[in-house]
C-alpha cells in the first residue's frame, strides 16, 4: 500500500515539475516540438535531485547515529 502511494506521489511530482518548468520558462514551443526529449531531460534532473537528497539523508542519519 505504501509503495502505491510512493509511485502516485512520484508521478504527480514529475508531472507538476514538468508543468512548472514549462510555464516558468515559456518552453511550450520546445516541448511541443519534442515532448519525449523534454520529459527525459526533466526526468534526468529529477532523478539526480532525488539521489542527492537520499545521499544527504544517509549522511545525516549516519551523523545522528554516530553522535
N, C-alpha and C positions, 0 to 999 in steps of 0.2 A: 504494500500500500504506500509506503514511504517512497519507494522507487518510482511509482507512477506520479506522485506529487512532484518529485525532483525533475522528472522528464517534462512534465507540463510546465513547471516554472522555468526551466531552462529554455524551453521552446518559446515561451512568452517573452523571456528576457532577450532572446536572439531577435525575435520579430520587432520588439519595441526598439531595440538598438538600431536595427536597420531603418525603421521609420524615422527615428530621431536623427540619425545621420543624414538621411536624405532631405529632411525638412530643414535642418540647420544649415547645410552646405549647398542647398539648391542643386542637388546632384540628380534631379529627376531625369534630365536628358541622358546622363551617363548610365543610370540604372535601366532606363527604358531601352537603351541600345544593347546592353549585355547584362541581363539581370543575374545570370548564374555566376559570372565573374565578380560582380559587386557583392553578392551574397557570400561567395567564397572568401573574398578579401576580408569582409567584415567578420565572418566566422573565424578566420585565422587569428585575427587580432583578439577576438573574444576568448579563444582557447588559450592564447598566450597570457591574457589577463587573468584567466581562471587559474592557470598553472602557477603564475606568480603569486596569486592570493593563497593557493594551497601551500606553496613553499614558505611563504611568510607565516601562515598559520602553524605549519610544522615547526618552524624555528621558534615561534612564540610558545608553543606547547612544550618544546624541549627546554626552553629557558625557564618556564614556570616549574617544570618537574625537577630541574637541577638546582633551583634556588631553595 
